Amino acid sequence: MLEEMLKKYTRSDIYPFHMPGHKRAELDFTNPYSIDITEIEGFDNLHHAEGVLKEAQEAAAELYGSRRAYYLVNGSTCGILAAISAAVPRGGRILVSRNCHKAVYNAIYLRQLSAEYIYPAETRCGIQGQITVEQVRRRLEECPDVKAVVITSPTYDGIVSDVAGIAEEVHRLGIPLIVDEAHGAHFGFHPAFPENAVKYADAVIMSVHKTLPAFTQTALLHLCSDRIDQVLVQRFLGIYETSSPSYILMAGIEKSLSIVKDQGEELFDRYVAMLRSFREEVRDLKHLWVLGAGDFSGDEAWAFDIGKLPIISRCAVSGQKLQDRLLRDYGLEMEMASGNYVLALTSVMDRQEGFDRLSAALHEVDADLPFDTSQAEKITPQDLYREPDKVMEIYEAQEAEHETLPLEQVVGRVSADTVFLYPPGIPILVPGERIDRQTSDNLRQCLCLGLDVQGLSGNDSISIVKNR
């Protein structure tokens, strides 16, 4: 049973370097069964908030400095869907950073939008970098009919783009900038972290569950200007968000934000001190590399979230092998493994014990490396997230007639599905893009490395557009 598995897991000695950001802390919170209600008298309605939920959302807006904040209990996904749907008319053109989460591509499909892409900067360590102001300026000149721009900042790995500069370029055309800041709900509460995007963007979506002490699938949608119609946003939230929102989850959002408001200074000071101490301790690693702000040039990143710990393997060992060993031998559960690195997520609720265990484990592993030198060659994000040939719009490809073929037989064909590693949920292929030999080989290598490739059918096959 799932409940028994969860109980066993919580009794284990495994330390969570993954979301949710409460890190399973024993916070003062009521028995969830005793407060699990529906929209009964006196408890307001999230989709027509006039009482306690209206006040709670107003408090969230005040904390972050937005004009309007909406509680989301379907994760950042429903906020992204609603913001894009409200900002861009059906069939319109949108400019998005290619490293956006799959939710952005789902919005493009649902609204039958025409997508133009901006590709992130490459970094010397192999992970995806920032979206630059110059890139946005150039693409807007090339595509003057776009109705909105969507970027992800920070990225899953902690890379931050110059949101203020990008917003200035976008607003020259009088169109909105939507920022997926799902991994940045903790921004703006301590000088060691970048400021949040609320001051500059028109809509900002934050997952409070990722880096703050809130329950999984809780998030906020901030409206920060009048460039996106509030009435339309609320209409689309009514479509994409459940009509039976959990009061437990909503109470969890309120709880997490009250902790930040009332205890934030102390918690963040302690958190930053632990991060700085940990980073100092791991500077002497030889085969492993814990990325920090100083590892990126100004062209690669505008800023960096020090709470993200991308641990790069500089030897023959893949990210998956490194993650497996950290869990098996040291009881450390990472957030994600990619081709050449693992990612540890931290939050204000992390404990010194966790950082001490991770530091000790990395030093022991580093001294042993390279282990299992028979491991297949690693693959980097730069290898995976390449610029494909767009043949059809997403909705055209998804609604066309499909067939399924093995990866070895699809070179030159057009994808009918979204293929991605999860996490992070960034598409390697989206519907309507032609599959070249390198992409086919990359996907097979990801499977060989044991990475979680989603969007493929059984027996390593992929859905493609028939007769294209």
N, C-alpha and C positions, 0 to 999 in steps of 0.2 A: 504493500500500500504506500501511496505517496506520503501520507502523514508519517508513517513509521520511518520511511527513508529520511524525511526532513528532521525528525527527532534524532535519529542516529547521527545525521550530519552535524547538527548543532552540538551534540555531545562529543564530537571528535575534536582533535587538536588542530584541525585545519584552519589556517588563518586566511581571511578573505581579502585578497588584493583585487577585488572586483566589485562592481556595483551590486546592490544598492549602497548608497553612501552612509547609511546608519551603521553599517558594519556589524550588524546583529548586536548592537549595544543594548543593554537592559535599561531602556528609557522608561520613564514613568508614563505609562499609557494604559488606558482602561481595557479590560477583557474585551476583545473585538466582538464576541457574540452578544455582549450586553448592550452594545451601541450600534448594532447593525440594523438600521431602520430604512424605511422608504420616505417619500415626501409626505410625512404626516403633519398635522397642524402645528404651526409654530417653528418648523424646521426648514422653511423656505424651499425653493426649487431652483436647481442650478441653471436650468434653461430659461428661467424667468425670475432671476434673483431680486428680491425686494427687502429681505431681512438679514438674517445672520450670515448667509452666504454672500450677499452683496457687501456687507461690512468686511468680511474676510478677504474678498477679492480687492476691495479698496485698500485694505492694509497692505496687501501684496504689491499693489501698484505704488503705494507710498514708499515702501521699503526699497524698491528698485528704481523709482523715479519715472515710471511710465504714466501715460494718460489713463490707461485702462488695462486691467489684468484679468484674465480668465483662468479659473481652475480647470485643469484637464485631468481626467481620470482614464483616458485612453492613451496616455503617454504623449510625447511630443508629436507622434505621428498624426493625431487628429488635429493638432494645432497647425502643423505644416500643411495638411490638406485644406484646412479652412482658410488659412492666410493666402495661399496661392489661388484657391478657387475664388476668393473675394477680390483679389488684386488683378486677375487676368480674365478677360471675357472668354467664353468658350471659343475655341479655334484660334485664339490669339497667339502671339509669339512671346517666348520667355527666354531670358538669358540666365543660365545656371552654371555654377562651378561643377565640374564633372565629378568631384569627390563628394557630392551630396549623398545623403542617405537615400535608400530605396523609396522612402515615403515621398520624396520630391518627384521621383519618376512615376510613382503611382498617381500623384496629382496631375502630372502632365498627361497621363493616359486617360484619367477620368474626365478631364476637361478638354481632351482632344487638342492639346496645345502643340505648337511647333517649337521645338527646343533648339536653342543655340548654346554652345558650351564654351567655358573657359577652363583651361587645364592648369592644375596647380604647378607651381615651380618645382623643379627637381632639386633635391638636396644631396650633399656628398655622402650622407649616411644611408640614402636609399628610400627614406620615407617621403611622403608627399608634403610639399611646402605650402607656402601661402598663395593666395590670389592677390596679385598686385594691382595697384591703382592704374598703372599704365595698361595692363591687360584689359581692365574694365573699360577704360577710355577708348582703347582701340576697337574693342568688340562693339561698343555702343555706336561708334562711328560707322562700323560695317553693317550694323543691324539697327538702324534708327527707329524701326517700328516695334521694338520690344515694349511690352507693357509693364514688365517688372524684372528685377534682378534678384536672384537667390544665391547666397553663399553660405558656406559652413565655416564658422569661426567661434570657438576653437575647433580644430579637427579632433578626431578620436585620439590622436597621438599628442595633442596639446599645442599645435601650431596655430598662431593667431594672425589674422590679416589686419591691415589698416582699415578698419571699418569706417572711421571718420573720413578718411580720404576717398574711399570707395563711395560712401554716401554722398559726398559732395559731387562726384562725377555723375552718379545716378540721378540726383535731384536736379541737375542742370536740364534734364529732359522732362522734369516734372513727374517722374514715375517713382514707384516705391522700391525700397530695398528691404528684402526679407532676410533675416539672419537666423539660420539654424544654430542657436547657441546652446544646444542640448547639453553639452559638456561644460557649460560655463555658468551654471546657476550660482557658483561661489565667487564669481568675479565681482570686483568692486568693493569687497569687504575688508581688504587688507592691501597695503601698498606693494606687497610682494607679488600680487596677482594683477593681471591687466584689468582695466575698467570694463564694465559690461557694455553691450552694444545698444542699450536702451536710449542712450543720449543721442545717438546718431541715426539709427535705422528707423524704419516705419513699423515693422513688426518683428518681434524677437520671440523665439520659442526656446524655453529652457526646461530641461528635465530635472526637476528638483530631486528625483530619486537617484540620480547618478552621483552627485557630489555633496548632497546635503542629507540630513537624517530623516528622509521621507520614505514611504513605502514604494515598492516597485510599481511602475506605470503611472506615476504622478508627475505632472508638469504644469507649466504656466505658458500662456500666450499673452504677450504684451503688445498692445497697440500704442504707438508713440507719436503719431501724427494723424492728420485727417486725409492722407493720401490713399488710405484703404478704408472703404466704407464700413463703418462699425455695424450697421444693420445687416450688411451682407455677411460679415464675419459671424455674427450671431446666427444667421440663417444657416450657414454651412456648418457651424458647430452643432446645430440641432440635427444635421444630417449625419455627420461623421462621429459624433460622440454619443455614447449610450444614453438612452432615455431614462435609465435607472442608475444614476451615478452613485457610487459607494460612499456613504457618509464616513465610513472608516478611512477610506483613502483621502477624502477631503479634510477630515480632522487631522490626518497625518501631514498634509501639506501645511495646514495652519500651525501645527506643532513644530514642524521643522523651521518654519520662518520665524516663529516666536523665539526659538532657541538661538537663531542667528541674531535676531534683534536684541535679545536680552543678555546673551552670553557670548556673542560673536567676537568681541575684542579679545577676550581671554582665550577662547577656543582657537581663533586664527593665529594668535601669537604663539601658542603652544605648537600648533600644527606646523607653522613655518619654521620654528626652531628645530623640530624633529626632521623636517625635510632637508634643511640645510646641513644638519649634522650627518644625516644618512648620505647625502651626496658627497660630502667631504670624505666619508669613510670608504666610499667605493671608487674614488678617483684613481687608485693604484691598480685596478683590474687590468689584466693584460689581454685576455681573449674576449672579454665581455665589455660592453660600453654602455653605461647608463647615460642617455642623452640629457643634456641640460641646455639652458638658454645660450650659453657661450659656444655651443657647438653649431650654431646656425649663423650664417651671414645675414646682412640686412636684405639681401635679395631673396634669401630662402624663407625667412620668417620675420614678420613685423615684431612679434613678441612670442613668448612661450609660457605655457602653464607649468610651473614647477611641480604641481601636484601630479602630473602624469610622469610615469617612469617607463619610457621605452628602453628595453634592454636588448641591445644589438649583439648578435653573435658574429664575431669577426674571424671565426675559424670554420671548420667543416660541418659544424653542428647546426641543424635547422632550428627554427623557432619552436616547432612542435616538439622536437626532442628535448629542448631546453625546458619547455613547460612541463613535459611529462616527468622529467627528473626533479624539478622543483616541487612538484606535487607528491611524487612517489617517495622521495628520500627526505623531504623537509616539511611536508604538510603545508605548502604554500600554494594557494589556488590563484592563478593569474587571471586577468580579464580576458586575454586574447593571445593566441599564437598566430604569427604570420610566417612567411617564408624564411625570413632571416632575423626575426626578433620576437620577443614576448612583451606584453604591455601589462604593467601593474598600475591599477587605479587606486588612488588614495583619496581621503577626505578628512574633514575636520574631526571625524569620529575615530580615526585610526589611533592605535596605541603604540607606545614606544616598543612594546614587545614585538609587534609586527615588523617594524623597521630593523630591530636588532636581529631578528631571525632571518630576514631577507639579506641583510648585509653579510651575516655569517655564512649563509647558504651560497651566495654569489662568490664569496672568496674561496670556499671549498670547491665549488664547481669550476671556477676559473683556474684553480691550481691543477685540476684533473684534465682540463681540456687540452687537445681535442679528444673527446671520447667518441666511440663509434664512428671512426673515420670512413667506414663504408657507406655512411649516409649519403644519399643522393645530393647532388649539388643544390644549394639553396636557391630560392627565387625571391627577388626583392619587390617591394611595391612599385618601383619604377618599371620593372619587367611586366608586372601584372596590369597596371592601369595605363594602358597605351591609348593613343588616339585612333579609333577605328574609322572605317569608312561608313558614313551614314547613308543608307539607301532609301529608307522609308521612315515616316514618322512612327512613334511608338504605338499609337492607337491603330494605325494602318496595319502594322505587322502583327499586333496581337489579335486583330479581328479578321486577319486573312486565314485562308486554309493552311493547316499545319501538317507536318509529318515529323517523325522522330528518327534520327539516325545516330550511329555511334560517332564519337568525336573524330575518329580517324577518317570519316567520310564527309565531314561538313565543311572542309576548307573551300572557301569561295561562296558558300551559301549564306543566307540572311537569317539571323537569329530571330526567333519568335518569342523568346522568353528572356527574363532578366537573370543573369548568372552572377553570383557574388560569393565572397567569403563571409561567413557570419559567425561572430562579429568580424568586421565592423559594418557590414551591410552596404558597402559602396560597390556599385555595379562594375564588373569587369566587362560585361556585355549588356546592352539594353536592346529590346526588340527593335528591329529595323536596321541593325548594324551588321556589316559583312564580317564573317569569321575568316581571319587569315591563318596561315600556317603557325605563326608565332603564338597567337592566342590559343589555338587548339593544343599546341605543345605545352603552353603554360598551364592550361587547365588539367591536362594529364599529369603534369608534374605536381601540381597542388594535391591531386588525389594520391599520388605516390607518397607525398610527404605526410599524408594523414590529415590534411587541413579540411575544414568543414565547408565544402563547396555546395552551395544551394542553387537550385534552378536547373539542375541536370535531372534527367530521368534515370530509371534503373539501368544498370549495366553501362554506366558512363556514356549515356546518350544525351542528346539535346534536341529540343523542339525547334524546328526551322520552318520558314515560310515555304510553302510548296511552290514549286516551279519558279523559284527566284534564286 
